[in-house]
Amino acid sequence: MSTGFAATAVSIIFLCTIAHAQAPAGAPPQQIDFIKVVQTTRELYGQTANDTVKGGARPLRARALCSIVPEPSVEGWVGKIHRHTTNRDGWGVLSIIIGPDVYVHTWNDTMSDVMHLTLIEPHSRLFSSASALKKDDDVVSPVGFSKATSTAFTNRA
């Protein structure tokens, strides 16, 4: 059963770790392209022999991802709840797997989140909706990405 989050989108940091994977069934073309870029650049990074070239790979990936997701939000991406909890301050922490080893998620602490504002406010509709979910529940949701100026997306690797 798919659960749609109301119109409230949460800014989510994207975590880039994928290897030889396919997009989930029902994923829209934009999500499939996103996963393909992550997969391709991940493979190239792994095949690169020196740190200088590896350092240059991140901006290349960022430009490719920004061309796929030019605005910091997307609609209709599919995934499964990977983790949801609260931090010690009571703010919601959420991680959704959108492809094998590809996650969109909030930060898990207030200090890390200070510039991105991804944590889910405890009295929000999104917090209430997320509270009803459990691990591995299917979700179709609007996703807001936290974009960084130099790399397009904030990467937690």
Secondary structure as UniProt FT lines:
FT   STRAND          2..4
FT   STRAND          10..16
FT   TURN            25..26
FT   HELIX           29..47
FT   HELIX           51..68
FT   STRAND          73..86
FT   TURN            88..89
FT   STRAND          92..99
FT   TURN            100..101
FT   STRAND          102..105
FT   HELIX           110..113
FT   TURN            114..116
FT   TURN            122..123
FT   HELIX           125..131
FT   TURN            135..136
FT   STRAND          138..145
FT   TURN            149..151
//
